[in-house]
Amino acid sequence: MQKFLSPERIRLLRMVHERTPKSIYELAKLLGRDRKNVTEDIKILENVGLIERKVAKSGKEKVALVVDYDRIQMDIAV
C-alpha cells in the first residue's frame, strides 16, 4: 500500500479533487513539483484505479483528471 499511496500521491489526489486542475502542467505547478514526476504518479494512481484521466480532443489534446470520491476506505483481512 505504501508503495502507491505515498504522502505526495495523497496530496496529488486531494489537489485534483479540490482544485480540478485543467492539465497535468497546472497540477504540477499547484503542487510545486516537476511535471514528469507528477505524470508518473498519475500513471501509477490510474493503474490502481484511484484517478481517472479523460482526454478531450479539441484541436490540441487536453487531459482532465478526475478523482470522483471523497474518501478511500480499505479493509484488510488476514
N, C-alpha and C positions, 0 to 999 in steps of 0.2 A: 504494500500500500504506500509506504513512504517513498517508494521509487517513483510513482507517478503523481502523488499528492504532496509535493514539496510546498513549503511556505510561499515561494514565488508563484507557483502554479495556482494555489488557492487564491492568492492576491489577484492573479490574472482573471480567474473565474469571477471573482467579486467585481472587478473593474468592468468586465463585459456585461455582467448582469445589471450593474448600477448605472453605467455611463453609456452603454451601447455605442461604442466607437464605430465609425463608418469604414475603417480599414485597419489592417494589421499595423501599418505605419503609425496611424493615430493611436492605436492601443500601445505600441511600443513607446511613443512619446509620453503618454499618460503615465506609464509605468516607470519611465526613466531608464529603459532597457534597450539593448541592441535589437533591431528588427529581426535579425537572423535567429537570435536565441528565442525570441517571442514566437516566431514561426515554428521552430522546433517544438516548443512547449505546446502550441496549439495542435500540432500533428499528434503528439502523444495523448493529449486530452481528448482529441477527436477519436483516436483509436480505441479508447476505453469508454466512449460514449458520453463524456462529460461536457463536451462542447460540440456545436454543430456549425459547420461553415456552409453558408449559402452563397452561391455565385450568381450574380445577375449580370447578364451581358447587355451592355448598352453602349456600343462603340468601343469602350475600354472595359476590361473585366474588373468588376468591383466585388469585393468579398464582404458579406455581412456575417458577423459572428453572433451566435445565439446561445445563451445559457437560459434555458426555459424552465428553471426551477428555483426555489428559494432555499432548499436545504438538501444536503446529502446525508442520508442515513444508511448505516451499514450494520448488518448483523453478521457475526462470525460464529459459526458452530464448530466445535472441536470434538 
